[in-house]
Amino acid sequence: MGISVDLDALLRERGMSLTELSERVGLTLANLSILKTGKAKAIRFSTLEAICRELRCQPGDLLRYENE
Amino acid sequence: MSGDLPAPPRRVATAMLLAIRIVRVLLVVASVVLIFAATSLVLRGLPLPSWMKVSGPLTDGMMLTFASLGLLEVVALYCLLGLLGEVIATVRAGDPFQSRNADRVQAIGWWMVVIQGVDMAKTILALSGVSHEDMTSDKTISVTGLGAIVVVFILAWVFRIGARMREELDQVV
């Protein structure tokens, strides 16, 4: 898949753990792990909005298209 | 994506599983009886109980054929019910939409083909006059059975697509 998720880098920059983010956005740790490891097939706008809100970032900071 | 089944449907599923278990035990008993009948016909030495004997022009070979067909039908039904029980167990666990259930429903369809095949063989024997009215009274080929097989295969197909959609949904965050 050509879309990669930079969740790890954003969490590091914000000094936030995955567990803390999962509590803030109301997602399970398992689902956030799926997103972080690039195994997710799709992301809901509501999830994207919650993550961007909590990490104070734009969707483009989280998702990146890689030309394979 | 699995969820707990509410108590009443769970009780129904449990009752169905119990009923299936009882019927499977009865089928084992039936298969033992059929094996005994077939063995006694082959060996000729073993006496058949009076309720297993049929009067009329049936030869031992015909009776052996019917006993073999009956045994095949019983085995098919036993396997079919086992698969059905496994499907119901997943319903009770609240997680029925999985690809393994699609495989199970498809296997149920194939066992139904076997049962229908045996039924047709018995009908053909009845139509050709080699059977006795004590052995079979049905001399028509069941269209309902054939229709049911088609429905089961279509359901297996739908199940497979549904399970794939659910697997994809599990990867939506």
gemmi code that builds the backbone of each chain (N, CA, C; Angstrom):
import gemmi

chains = {
    "A": [
        ("MET", (0.849, -1.204, 0.000), (0.000, 0.000, 0.000), (0.871, 1.235, 0.000)),
        ("GLY", (0.496, 2.277, -0.760), (1.300, 3.482, -0.911), (1.109, 4.515, 0.188)),
        ("ILE", (0.172, 4.259, 1.105), (-0.062, 5.227, 2.188), (0.627, 4.721, 3.460)),
        ("SER", (1.508, 5.568, 4.017), (2.116, 5.166, 5.290), (1.637, 6.116, 6.397)),
        ("VAL", (1.643, 5.611, 7.609), (1.145, 6.372, 8.753), (2.321, 6.748, 9.655)),
        ("ASP", (2.463, 8.056, 9.900), (3.586, 8.540, 10.715), (3.184, 8.747, 12.175)),
        ("LEU", (2.390, 7.865, 12.694), (1.898, 8.038, 14.057), (3.030, 7.966, 15.081)),
        ("ASP", (3.968, 7.068, 14.853), (5.101, 6.895, 15.779), (5.879, 8.204, 15.946)),
        ("ALA", (6.217, 8.818, 14.810), (7.010, 10.053, 14.833), (6.243, 11.176, 15.533)),
        ("LEU", (4.939, 11.277, 15.233), (4.123, 12.334, 15.859), (4.021, 12.137, 17.368)),
        ("LEU", (3.852, 10.895, 17.784), (3.762, 10.614, 19.228), (5.069, 10.967, 19.924)),
        ("ARG", (6.180, 10.655, 19.261), (7.505, 10.960, 19.835), (7.679, 12.458, 19.993)),
        ("GLU", (7.289, 13.189, 18.931), (7.404, 14.659, 18.952), (6.572, 15.270, 20.077)),
        ("ARG", (5.372, 14.687, 20.294), (4.457, 15.245, 21.307), (4.728, 14.669, 22.699)),
        ("GLY", (5.626, 13.693, 22.778), (5.921, 13.050, 24.058), (4.712, 12.339, 24.640)),
        ("MET", (3.966, 11.701, 23.737), (2.733, 11.028, 24.180), (2.845, 9.527, 23.887)),
        ("SER", (2.325, 8.732, 24.786), (2.353, 7.266, 24.548), (1.099, 6.852, 23.761)),
        ("LEU", (1.187, 5.666, 23.188), (0.048, 5.153, 22.410), (-1.160, 4.914, 23.329)),
        ("THR", (-0.871, 4.478, 24.540), (-1.952, 4.227, 25.515), (-2.686, 5.533, 25.846)),
        ("GLU", (-1.891, 6.589, 26.052), (-2.501, 7.890, 26.387), (-3.363, 8.387, 25.220)),
        ("LEU", (-2.827, 8.247, 24.005), (-3.595, 8.691, 22.831), (-4.891, 7.882, 22.699)),
        ("SER", (-4.794, 6.582, 22.960), (-6.003, 5.743, 22.832), (-7.070, 6.182, 23.831)),
        ("GLU", (-6.642, 6.571, 25.033), (-7.608, 7.049, 26.034), (-8.224, 8.383, 25.601)),
        ("ARG", (-7.380, 9.252, 25.021), (-7.865, 10.585, 24.625), (-8.828, 10.542, 23.447)),
        ("VAL", (-8.532, 9.675, 22.465), (-9.396, 9.650, 21.269), (-10.530, 8.626, 21.386)),
        ("GLY", (-10.487, 7.811, 22.417), (-11.555, 6.824, 22.630), (-11.470, 5.639, 21.700)),
        ("LEU", (-10.255, 5.311, 21.272), (-10.059, 4.117, 20.436), (-9.357, 3.043, 21.264)),
        ("THR", (-9.560, 1.796, 20.879), (-8.858, 0.740, 21.618), (-7.381, 0.762, 21.224)),
        ("LEU", (-6.574, 0.268, 22.146), (-5.137, 0.197, 21.879), (-4.863, -0.714, 20.673)),
        ("ALA", (-5.670, -1.753, 20.581), (-5.510, -2.706, 19.467), (-5.732, -2.008, 18.128)),
        ("ASN", (-6.775, -1.171, 18.052), (-7.066, -0.472, 16.796), (-5.988, 0.556, 16.467)),
        ("LEU", (-5.493, 1.244, 17.506), (-4.426, 2.217, 17.250), (-3.141, 1.510, 16.800)),
        ("SER", (-2.907, 0.336, 17.349), (-1.729, -0.444, 16.935), (-1.845, -0.860, 15.472)),
        ("ILE", (-3.074, -1.226, 15.071), (-3.309, -1.582, 13.655), (-2.953, -0.390, 12.767)),
        ("LEU", (-3.364, 0.813, 13.222), (-3.088, 2.028, 12.448), (-1.589, 2.314, 12.435)),
        ("LYS", (-0.957, 2.189, 13.591), (0.466, 2.527, 13.725), (1.355, 1.591, 12.902)),
        ("THR", (0.988, 0.325, 12.871), (1.827, -0.652, 12.157), (1.513, -0.722, 10.657)),
        ("GLY", (0.571, 0.121, 10.207), (0.259, 0.171, 8.775), (-0.605, -0.979, 8.300)),
        ("LYS", (-1.258, -1.659, 9.239), (-2.099, -2.795, 8.845), (-3.548, -2.389, 8.591)),
        ("ALA", (-3.868, -1.128, 8.832), (-5.247, -0.667, 8.660), (-5.607, -0.592, 7.181)),
        ("LYS", (-6.827, -1.014, 6.861), (-7.298, -0.936, 5.466), (-7.931, 0.426, 5.195)),
        ("ALA", (-8.493, 1.031, 6.231), (-9.167, 2.329, 6.070), (-9.203, 3.054, 7.407)),
        ("ILE", (-9.362, 4.367, 7.319), (-9.477, 5.166, 8.548), (-10.720, 6.048, 8.451)),
        ("ARG", (-11.499, 6.075, 9.507), (-12.711, 6.894, 9.500), (-12.321, 8.361, 9.678)),
        ("PHE", (-13.148, 9.257, 9.093), (-12.901, 10.693, 9.281), (-12.947, 11.058, 10.763)),
        ("SER", (-13.852, 10.417, 11.508), (-13.986, 10.725, 12.937), (-12.712, 10.356, 13.698)),
        ("THR", (-12.088, 9.240, 13.304), (-10.827, 8.819, 13.941), (-9.714, 9.798, 13.601)),
        ("LEU", (-9.667, 10.154, 12.307), (-8.642, 11.083, 11.833), (-8.775, 12.428, 12.556)),
        ("GLU", (-10.009, 12.875, 12.673), (-10.291, 14.150, 13.339), (-9.841, 14.114, 14.805)),
        ("ALA", (-10.164, 12.999, 15.495), (-9.802, 12.884, 16.917), (-8.285, 12.850, 17.102)),
        ("ILE", (-7.605, 12.113, 16.221), (-6.138, 12.019, 16.342), (-5.498, 13.380, 16.064)),
        ("CYS", (-5.987, 14.051, 15.003), (-5.444, 15.380, 14.655), (-5.702, 16.383, 15.786)),
        ("ARG", (-6.857, 16.265, 16.395), (-7.188, 17.171, 17.506), (-6.239, 16.956, 18.679)),
        ("GLU", (-6.015, 15.695, 19.040), (-5.197, 15.399, 20.217), (-3.709, 15.605, 19.951)),
        ("LEU", (-3.282, 15.379, 18.725), (-1.853, 15.555, 18.406), (-1.570, 16.948, 17.816)),
        ("ARG", (-2.605, 17.743, 17.717), (-2.509, 19.101, 17.156), (-1.723, 19.071, 15.833)),
        ("CYS", (-2.276, 18.355, 14.909), (-1.606, 18.235, 13.599), (-2.642, 18.213, 12.477)),
        ("GLN", (-2.170, 18.195, 11.249), (-3.025, 18.099, 10.067), (-3.033, 16.650, 9.568)),
        ("PRO", (-4.101, 16.232, 8.851), (-4.110, 14.854, 8.316), (-2.844, 14.538, 7.505)),
        ("GLY", (-2.338, 15.551, 6.807), (-1.124, 15.351, 5.996), (0.115, 15.062, 6.831)),
        ("ASP", (0.091, 15.465, 8.109), (1.225, 15.152, 8.991), (1.196, 13.684, 9.414)),
        ("LEU", (-0.009, 13.128, 9.391), (-0.196, 11.752, 9.857), (-0.061, 10.740, 8.713)),
        ("LEU", (-0.621, 11.116, 7.560), (-0.626, 10.202, 6.414), (0.300, 10.705, 5.317)),
        ("ARG", (1.006, 9.783, 4.705), (1.928, 10.161, 3.638), (1.809, 9.142, 2.500)),
        ("TYR", (1.771, 9.686, 1.262), (1.712, 8.788, 0.104), (3.129, 8.496, -0.368)),
        ("GLU", (3.437, 7.218, -0.503), (4.770, 6.822, -0.967), (4.633, 6.140, -2.311)),
        ("ASN", (5.337, 6.700, -3.306), (5.289, 6.124, -4.649), (6.165, 4.878, -4.693)),
        ("GLU", (5.535, 3.711, -4.841), (6.313, 2.460, -4.779), (6.945, 2.128, -6.116)),
    ],
    "B": [
        ("MET", (-14.654, -7.771, 16.496), (-15.999, -7.364, 16.111), (-17.048, -8.326, 16.680)),
        ("SER", (-16.602, -9.312, 17.486), (-17.557, -10.254, 18.039), (-18.317, -9.623, 19.198)),
        ("GLY", (-19.533, -10.080, 19.428), (-20.320, -9.548, 20.521), (-21.045, -10.668, 21.230)),
        ("ASP", (-21.375, -10.427, 22.502), (-22.080, -11.457, 23.253), (-23.515, -11.544, 22.772)),
        ("LEU", (-23.999, -12.761, 22.614), (-25.383, -12.981, 22.194), (-26.281, -12.763, 23.410)),
        ("PRO", (-27.440, -12.083, 23.244), (-28.359, -11.930, 24.374), (-28.799, -13.294, 24.898)),
        ("ALA", (-29.236, -13.312, 26.154), (-29.522, -14.590, 26.831), (-30.528, -15.490, 26.092)),
        ("PRO", (-31.714, -14.979, 25.642), (-32.674, -15.905, 24.999), (-32.112, -16.604, 23.748)),
        ("PRO", (-31.514, -15.854, 22.781), (-30.960, -16.569, 21.629), (-29.839, -17.535, 22.022)),
        ("ARG", (-29.079, -17.166, 23.085), (-28.006, -18.064, 23.529), (-28.600, -19.369, 24.068)),
        ("ARG", (-29.743, -19.221, 24.758), (-30.411, -20.423, 25.285), (-30.929, -21.291, 24.132)),
        ("VAL", (-31.470, -20.619, 23.096), (-31.958, -21.369, 21.923), (-30.797, -22.116, 21.267)),
        ("ALA", (-29.659, -21.413, 21.128), (-28.477, -22.036, 20.517), (-28.007, -23.228, 21.347)),
        ("THR", (-28.017, -23.071, 22.666), (-27.594, -24.165, 23.546), (-28.542, -25.359, 23.410)),
        ("ALA", (-29.867, -25.064, 23.351), (-30.859, -26.142, 23.193), (-30.663, -26.862, 21.865)),
        ("MET", (-30.365, -26.079, 20.807), (-30.144, -26.687, 19.492), (-28.904, -27.581, 19.504)),
        ("LEU", (-27.870, -27.112, 20.184), (-26.637, -27.911, 20.273), (-26.902, -29.229, 21.005)),
        ("LEU", (-27.714, -29.147, 22.054), (-28.057, -30.348, 22.823), (-28.856, -31.321, 21.949)),
        ("ALA", (-29.835, -30.755, 21.197), (-30.662, -31.591, 20.313), (-29.792, -32.267, 19.254)),
        ("ILE", (-28.850, -31.503, 18.702), (-27.950, -32.064, 17.680), (-27.119, -33.206, 18.271)),
        ("ARG", (-26.641, -32.981, 19.512), (-25.835, -34.012, 20.168), (-26.661, -35.300, 20.356)),
        ("ILE", (-27.920, -35.134, 20.763), (-28.778, -36.310, 20.986), (-29.018, -37.052, 19.657)),
        ("VAL", (-29.333, -36.267, 18.610), (-29.596, -36.896, 17.299), (-28.348, -37.619, 16.792)),
        ("ARG", (-27.167, -37.027, 17.047), (-25.923, -37.667, 16.590), (-25.687, -38.991, 17.319)),
        ("VAL", (-26.043, -39.027, 18.598), (-25.910, -40.278, 19.354), (-26.859, -41.329, 18.769)),
        ("LEU", (-28.097, -40.898, 18.439), (-29.071, -41.819, 17.834), (-28.562, -42.323, 16.478)),
        ("LEU", (-27.877, -41.441, 15.745), (-27.339, -41.840, 14.435), (-26.231, -42.878, 14.593)),
        ("VAL", (-25.438, -42.724, 15.647), (-24.391, -43.723, 15.913), (-25.050, -45.086, 16.180)),
        ("VAL", (-26.136, -45.056, 16.970), (-26.872, -46.297, 17.259), (-27.422, -46.888, 15.954)),
        ("ALA", (-27.997, -46.016, 15.112), (-28.556, -46.474, 13.829), (-27.464, -47.087, 12.953)),
        ("SER", (-26.279, -46.469, 12.946), (-25.205, -47.005, 12.105), (-24.726, -48.354, 12.630)),
        ("VAL", (-24.708, -48.508, 13.951), (-24.318, -49.809, 14.525), (-25.322, -50.886, 14.095)),
        ("VAL", (-26.606, -50.536, 14.131), (-27.657, -51.486, 13.711), (-27.483, -51.863, 12.239)),
        ("LEU", (-27.211, -50.849, 11.412), (-27.044, -51.102, 9.970), (-25.805, -51.946, 9.700)),
        ("ILE", (-24.721, -51.652, 10.424), (-23.492, -52.438, 10.250), (-23.754, -53.893, 10.675)),
        ("PHE", (-24.509, -54.039, 11.767), (-24.861, -55.393, 12.240), (-25.681, -56.121, 11.185)),
        ("ALA", (-26.653, -55.419, 10.619), (-27.510, -56.035, 9.593), (-26.695, -56.444, 8.369)),
        ("ALA", (-25.811, -55.533, 7.928), (-24.993, -55.812, 6.743), (-24.047, -56.977, 7.012)),
        ("THR", (-23.432, -56.965, 8.213), (-22.495, -58.031, 8.554), (-23.200, -59.386, 8.605)),
        ("SER", (-24.389, -59.390, 9.194), (-25.116, -60.665, 9.308), (-25.549, -61.189, 7.942)),
        ("LEU", (-25.789, -60.242, 7.007), (-26.144, -60.670, 5.645), (-24.935, -61.254, 4.929)),
        ("VAL", (-23.770, -60.617, 5.172), (-22.548, -61.075, 4.491), (-22.109, -62.428, 5.065)),
        ("LEU", (-22.101, -62.489, 6.395), (-21.612, -63.722, 7.029), (-22.657, -64.841, 7.020)),
        ("ARG", (-23.923, -64.443, 6.914), (-25.064, -65.378, 6.848), (-25.250, -66.193, 8.130)),
        ("GLY", (-24.296, -66.162, 8.984), (-24.414, -66.970, 10.200), (-25.139, -66.255, 11.309)),
        ("LEU", (-25.038, -64.918, 11.292), (-25.629, -64.169, 12.403), (-27.143, -64.039, 12.221)),
        ("PRO", (-27.899, -64.337, 13.246), (-29.359, -64.237, 13.102), (-29.814, -62.787, 13.185)),
        ("LEU", (-30.728, -62.401, 12.302), (-31.289, -61.053, 12.325), (-32.481, -61.011, 13.272)),
        ("PRO", (-32.621, -59.968, 14.062), (-33.834, -59.844, 14.870), (-35.057, -59.747, 13.952)),
        ("SER", (-36.201, -60.163, 14.452), (-37.397, -60.236, 13.604), (-37.790, -58.866, 13.032)),
        ("TRP", (-37.564, -57.766, 13.819), (-37.972, -56.443, 13.337), (-37.078, -55.933, 12.211)),
        ("MET", (-35.927, -56.583, 12.003), (-35.057, -56.158, 10.900), (-35.346, -56.951, 9.613)),
        ("LYS", (-36.128, -58.009, 9.750), (-36.406, -58.840, 8.569), (-37.554, -58.246, 7.767)),
        ("VAL", (-37.469, -58.409, 6.450), (-38.587, -57.991, 5.609), (-39.067, -59.217, 4.843)),
        ("SER", (-40.366, -59.267, 4.674), (-40.898, -60.388, 3.925), (-40.966, -60.007, 2.451)),
        ("GLY", (-41.054, -60.969, 1.604), (-41.214, -60.651, 0.197), (-40.035, -61.120, -0.627)),
        ("PRO", (-39.984, -60.613, -1.874), (-39.018, -61.160, -2.822), (-37.616, -60.534, -2.736)),
        ("LEU", (-37.275, -59.854, -1.638), (-35.973, -59.216, -1.547), (-34.854, -60.235, -1.354)),
        ("THR", (-33.803, -60.078, -2.135), (-32.660, -60.972, -1.962), (-31.715, -60.356, -0.934)),
        ("ASP", (-30.760, -61.144, -0.475), (-29.767, -60.630, 0.473), (-28.955, -59.482, -0.145)),
        ("GLY", (-28.677, -59.622, -1.428), (-27.912, -58.580, -2.132), (-28.654, -57.255, -2.132)),
        ("MET", (-29.952, -57.305, -2.357), (-30.757, -56.067, -2.338), (-30.774, -55.460, -0.947)),
        ("MET", (-30.929, -56.344, 0.036), (-30.959, -55.849, 1.415), (-29.609, -55.240, 1.803)),
        ("LEU", (-28.545, -55.881, 1.323), (-27.195, -55.365, 1.608), (-27.009, -53.995, 0.950)),
        ("THR", (-27.535, -53.867, -0.269), (-27.468, -52.581, -0.970), (-28.193, -51.506, -0.168)),
        ("PHE", (-29.412, -51.858, 0.298), (-30.185, -50.874, 1.071), (-29.507, -50.550, 2.400)),
        ("ALA", (-28.925, -51.569, 3.030), (-28.227, -51.333, 4.303), (-27.029, -50.417, 4.079)),
        ("SER", (-26.288, -50.629, 2.971), (-25.115, -49.796, 2.659), (-25.537, -48.364, 2.373)),
        ("LEU", (-26.625, -48.227, 1.602), (-27.128, -46.875, 1.290), (-27.580, -46.167, 2.565)),
        ("GLY", (-28.257, -46.916, 3.412), (-28.722, -46.363, 4.688), (-27.560, -45.920, 5.547)),
        ("LEU", (-26.504, -46.750, 5.581), (-25.320, -46.427, 6.386), (-24.654, -45.151, 5.858)),
        ("LEU", (-24.561, -45.060, 4.524), (-23.965, -43.867, 3.912), (-24.783, -42.622, 4.270)),
        ("GLU", (-26.100, -42.760, 4.233), (-26.992, -41.649, 4.572), (-26.817, -41.235, 6.045)),
        ("VAL", (-26.706, -42.230, 6.912), (-26.540, -41.961, 8.351), (-25.206, -41.253, 8.607)),
        ("VAL", (-24.143, -41.737, 7.951), (-22.813, -41.117, 8.126), (-22.843, -39.667, 7.634)),
        ("ALA", (-23.482, -39.461, 6.465), (-23.576, -38.109, 5.908), (-24.337, -37.176, 6.851)),
        ("LEU", (-25.439, -37.682, 7.390), (-26.247, -36.878, 8.311), (-25.475, -36.578, 9.600)),
        ("TYR", (-24.707, -37.558, 10.061), (-23.891, -37.390, 11.276), (-22.859, -36.264, 11.056)),
        ("CYS", (-22.182, -36.317, 9.916), (-21.164, -35.292, 9.611), (-21.828, -33.924, 9.423)),
        ("LEU", (-22.950, -33.920, 8.702), (-23.690, -32.667, 8.455), (-24.085, -32.005, 9.778)),
        ("LEU", (-24.625, -32.810, 10.696), (-25.057, -32.256, 11.989), (-23.867, -31.775, 12.809)),
        ("GLY", (-22.737, -32.466, 12.675), (-21.523, -32.034, 13.376), (-21.103, -30.640, 12.923)),
        ("LEU", (-21.134, -30.437, 11.599), (-20.781, -29.123, 11.042), (-21.784, -28.057, 11.471)),
        ("LEU", (-23.078, -28.439, 11.438), (-24.127, -27.501, 11.857), (-23.929, -27.105, 13.316)),
        ("GLY", (-23.559, -28.074, 14.135), (-23.286, -27.797, 15.547), (-22.140, -26.812, 15.720)),
        ("GLU", (-21.100, -26.968, 14.894), (-19.957, -26.053, 14.968), (-20.373, -24.628, 14.581)),
        ("VAL", (-21.265, -24.527, 13.571), (-21.755, -23.200, 13.160), (-22.572, -22.573, 14.293)),
        ("ILE", (-23.457, -23.374, 14.884), (-24.307, -22.859, 15.973), (-23.443, -22.454, 17.173)),
        ("ALA", (-22.369, -23.205, 17.425), (-21.473, -22.860, 18.540), (-20.851, -21.479, 18.336)),
        ("THR", (-20.532, -21.149, 17.080), (-19.969, -19.813, 16.807), (-21.041, -18.729, 16.969)),
        ("VAL", (-22.301, -19.087, 16.646), (-23.407, -18.138, 16.857), (-23.563, -17.880, 18.354)),
        ("ARG", (-23.493, -18.956, 19.132), (-23.623, -18.819, 20.584), (-22.481, -17.979, 21.156)),
        ("ALA", (-21.300, -18.124, 20.566), (-20.144, -17.353, 21.030), (-20.209, -15.900, 20.545)),
        ("GLY", (-21.196, -15.593, 19.674), (-21.372, -14.229, 19.185), (-20.416, -13.857, 18.062)),
        ("ASP", (-19.836, -14.871, 17.401), (-18.874, -14.572, 16.341), (-19.083, -15.502, 15.139)),
        ("PRO", (-20.280, -15.417, 14.490), (-20.542, -16.366, 13.403), (-19.965, -15.965, 12.032)),
        ("PHE", (-19.676, -14.685, 11.862), (-19.255, -14.246, 10.518), (-17.756, -14.419, 10.330)),
        ("GLN", (-17.364, -15.652, 10.105), (-15.960, -15.972, 9.879), (-15.867, -16.924, 8.692)),
        ("SER", (-14.718, -16.861, 8.013), (-14.592, -17.640, 6.776), (-14.683, -19.154, 7.039)),
        ("ARG", (-14.310, -19.590, 8.250), (-14.412, -21.027, 8.562), (-15.867, -21.480, 8.511)),
        ("ASN", (-16.789, -20.582, 8.888), (-18.203, -20.945, 8.812), (-18.671, -21.062, 7.367)),
        ("ALA", (-18.100, -20.243, 6.495), (-18.427, -20.355, 5.067), (-17.993, -21.732, 4.565)),
        ("ASP", (-16.799, -22.181, 4.995), (-16.318, -23.522, 4.622), (-17.262, -24.591, 5.168)),
        ("ARG", (-17.714, -24.366, 6.424), (-18.613, -25.352, 7.049), (-19.946, -25.439, 6.297)),
        ("VAL", (-20.504, -24.280, 5.953), (-21.807, -24.277, 5.248), (-21.654, -24.953, 3.885)),
        ("GLN", (-20.507, -24.699, 3.238), (-20.263, -25.342, 1.938), (-20.147, -26.865, 2.109)),
        ("ALA", (-19.453, -27.279, 3.163), (-19.330, -28.729, 3.435), (-20.704, -29.342, 3.733)),
        ("ILE", (-21.545, -28.571, 4.435), (-22.920, -29.037, 4.701), (-23.634, -29.275, 3.369)),
        ("GLY", (-23.424, -28.349, 2.432), (-24.014, -28.482, 1.097), (-23.576, -29.775, 0.411)),
        ("TRP", (-22.274, -30.108, 0.532), (-21.776, -31.339, -0.115), (-22.345, -32.583, 0.553)),
        ("TRP", (-22.478, -32.529, 1.903), (-23.093, -33.684, 2.580), (-24.553, -33.827, 2.165)),
        ("MET", (-25.221, -32.688, 1.912), (-26.609, -32.748, 1.435), (-26.664, -33.378, 0.043)),
        ("VAL", (-25.622, -33.104, -0.763), (-25.548, -33.734, -2.092), (-25.466, -35.258, -1.934)),
        ("VAL", (-24.645, -35.693, -0.955), (-24.512, -37.146, -0.705), (-25.865, -37.743, -0.296)),
        ("ILE", (-26.533, -37.059, 0.643), (-27.837, -37.558, 1.124), (-28.845, -37.621, -0.031)),
        ("GLN", (-28.830, -36.552, -0.840), (-29.751, -36.510, -1.982), (-29.419, -37.617, -2.978)),
        ("GLY", (-28.113, -37.848, -3.170), (-27.669, -38.915, -4.080), (-28.160, -40.280, -3.612)),
        ("VAL", (-28.029, -40.514, -2.313), (-28.494, -41.790, -1.739), (-30.003, -41.915, -1.914)),
        ("ASP", (-30.684, -40.808, -1.668), (-32.143, -40.791, -1.808), (-32.554, -41.129, -3.247)),
        ("MET", (-31.819, -40.526, -4.189), (-32.128, -40.773, -5.606), (-31.839, -42.228, -5.976)),
        ("ALA", (-30.731, -42.753, -5.416), (-30.391, -44.158, -5.697), (-31.499, -45.072, -5.187)),
        ("LYS", (-32.014, -44.762, -3.995), (-33.098, -45.576, -3.434), (-34.357, -45.471, -4.293)),
        ("THR", (-34.604, -44.237, -4.780), (-35.784, -44.033, -5.638), (-35.656, -44.810, -6.941)),
        ("ILE", (-34.431, -44.770, -7.510), (-34.209, -45.498, -8.776), (-34.407, -46.995, -8.552)),
        ("LEU", (-33.890, -47.487, -7.407), (-34.082, -48.909, -7.092), (-35.561, -49.231, -6.929)),
        ("ALA", (-36.287, -48.309, -6.299), (-37.726, -48.519, -6.096), (-38.455, -48.526, -7.438)),
        ("LEU", (-38.063, -47.573, -8.311), (-38.721, -47.486, -9.624), (-38.413, -48.697, -10.490)),
        ("SER", (-37.191, -49.247, -10.327), (-36.834, -50.395, -11.166), (-37.372, -51.706, -10.595)),
        ("GLY", (-38.054, -51.580, -9.450), (-38.760, -52.743, -8.917), (-37.923, -53.684, -8.085)),
        ("VAL", (-36.673, -53.295, -7.782), (-35.838, -54.213, -6.992), (-36.058, -54.037, -5.483)),
        ("SER", (-36.778, -52.975, -5.107), (-36.987, -52.770, -3.677), (-38.323, -53.361, -3.245)),
        ("HIS", (-38.534, -53.304, -1.971), (-39.762, -53.831, -1.387), (-40.441, -52.688, -0.654)),
        ("GLU", (-41.739, -52.754, -0.557), (-42.444, -51.613, 0.050), (-42.066, -51.406, 1.522)),
        ("ASP", (-41.547, -52.475, 2.170), (-41.078, -52.310, 3.542), (-39.816, -51.428, 3.587)),
        ("MET", (-39.025, -51.450, 2.541), (-37.762, -50.724, 2.519), (-37.947, -49.274, 2.099)),
        ("THR", (-38.743, -49.053, 1.107), (-38.979, -47.681, 0.660), (-40.380, -47.551, 0.069)),
        ("SER", (-41.035, -46.484, 0.430), (-42.356, -46.265, -0.137), (-42.345, -45.058, -1.073)),
        ("ASP", (-41.230, -44.304, -1.048), (-41.136, -43.089, -1.853), (-40.602, -43.422, -3.239)),
        ("LYS", (-41.413, -43.158, -4.239), (-40.959, -43.460, -5.604), (-40.877, -42.181, -6.443)),
        ("THR", (-40.608, -41.073, -5.780), (-40.451, -39.818, -6.514), (-39.134, -39.153, -6.119)),
        ("ILE", (-38.536, -38.461, -7.083), (-37.300, -37.737, -6.800), (-37.662, -36.381, -6.203)),
        ("SER", (-37.073, -36.069, -5.030), (-37.443, -34.847, -4.312), (-36.808, -33.610, -4.947)),
        ("VAL", (-37.662, -32.747, -5.485), (-37.179, -31.482, -6.063), (-36.838, -30.512, -4.935)),
        ("THR", (-37.565, -30.624, -3.827), (-37.327, -29.754, -2.669), (-35.901, -29.939, -2.158)),
        ("GLY", (-35.460, -31.187, -2.091), (-34.104, -31.480, -1.628), (-33.060, -30.839, -2.522)),
        ("LEU", (-33.269, -30.934, -3.836), (-32.326, -30.328, -4.791), (-32.303, -28.815, -4.625)),
        ("GLY", (-33.504, -28.237, -4.433), (-33.598, -26.788, -4.221), (-32.873, -26.360, -2.953)),
        ("ALA", (-33.029, -27.177, -1.899), (-32.376, -26.860, -0.617), (-30.853, -26.857, -0.775)),
        ("ILE", (-30.339, -27.792, -1.578), (-28.887, -27.859, -1.804), (-28.399, -26.572, -2.477)),
        ("VAL", (-29.137, -26.139, -3.493), (-28.772, -24.896, -4.196), (-28.769, -23.722, -3.213)),
        ("VAL", (-29.816, -23.662, -2.367), (-29.917, -22.571, -1.384), (-28.713, -22.593, -0.426)),
        ("VAL", (-28.334, -23.788, 0.030), (-27.209, -23.901, 0.970), (-25.902, -23.429, 0.318)),
        ("PHE", (-25.684, -23.805, -0.945), (-24.459, -23.369, -1.623), (-24.453, -21.843, -1.816)),
        ("ILE", (-25.628, -21.281, -2.117), (-25.711, -19.824, -2.267), (-25.432, -19.151, -0.918)),
        ("LEU", (-25.983, -19.724, 0.151), (-25.743, -19.174, 1.495), (-24.250, -19.227, 1.856)),
        ("ALA", (-23.594, -20.328, 1.473), (-22.153, -20.449, 1.737), (-21.383, -19.348, 1.005)),
        ("TRP", (-21.827, -19.062, -0.211), (-21.217, -18.018, -1.034), (-21.396, -16.652, -0.365)),
        ("VAL", (-22.657, -16.390, 0.049), (-22.966, -15.128, 0.726), (-22.147, -15.010, 2.028)),
        ("PHE", (-22.058, -16.114, 2.742), (-21.311, -16.159, 4.000), (-19.848, -15.811, 3.769)),
        ("ARG", (-19.278, -16.363, 2.686), (-17.857, -16.122, 2.396), (-17.614, -14.638, 2.121)),
        ("ILE", (-18.512, -14.043, 1.322), (-18.360, -12.615, 1.012), (-18.550, -11.791, 2.288)),
        ("GLY", (-19.564, -12.151, 3.090), (-19.829, -11.443, 4.346), (-18.654, -11.532, 5.310)),
        ("ALA", (-18.050, -12.719, 5.387), (-16.906, -12.907, 6.290), (-15.727, -12.063, 5.837)),
        ("ARG", (-15.537, -11.994, 4.496), (-14.433, -11.181, 3.959), (-14.664, -9.697, 4.267)),
        ("MET", (-15.934, -9.269, 4.120), (-16.272, -7.864, 4.429), (-16.036, -7.561, 5.903)),
        ("ARG", (-16.387, -8.538, 6.746), (-16.180, -8.334, 8.186), (-14.693, -8.272, 8.526)),
        ("GLU", (-13.893, -9.126, 7.868), (-12.447, -9.101, 8.107), (-11.872, -7.743, 7.720)),
        ("GLU", (-12.399, -7.184, 6.615), (-11.944, -5.854, 6.181), (-12.375, -4.782, 7.183)),
        ("LEU", (-13.596, -4.947, 7.683), (-14.119, -3.977, 8.647), (-13.283, -3.983, 9.927)),
        ("ASP", (-12.745, -5.161, 10.273), (-11.886, -5.263, 11.458), (-10.625, -4.420, 11.298)),
        ("GLN", (-10.278, -4.128, 10.029), (-9.060, -3.357, 9.777), (-9.354, -1.885, 9.505)),
        ("VAL", (-10.604, -1.487, 9.779), (-10.968, -0.069, 9.674), (-10.904, 0.522, 11.078)),
        ("VAL", (-10.130, 1.592, 11.208), (-9.987, 2.180, 12.552), (-10.671, 3.543, 12.617)),
    ],
}
model = gemmi.Model(1)
for chain_id, residues in chains.items():
    chain = gemmi.Chain(chain_id)
    for i, (resn, *xyz) in enumerate(residues, 1):
        res = gemmi.Residue()
        res.name, res.seqid = resn, gemmi.SeqId(i, " ")
        for name, pos in zip(("N", "CA", "C"), xyz):
            atom = gemmi.Atom()
            atom.name, atom.element = name, gemmi.Element(name[0])
            atom.pos, atom.b_iso = gemmi.Position(*pos), 0.0
            res.add_atom(atom)
        chain.add_residue(res)
    model.add_chain(chain)
structure = gemmi.Structure()
structure.add_model(model)
structure.setup_entities()
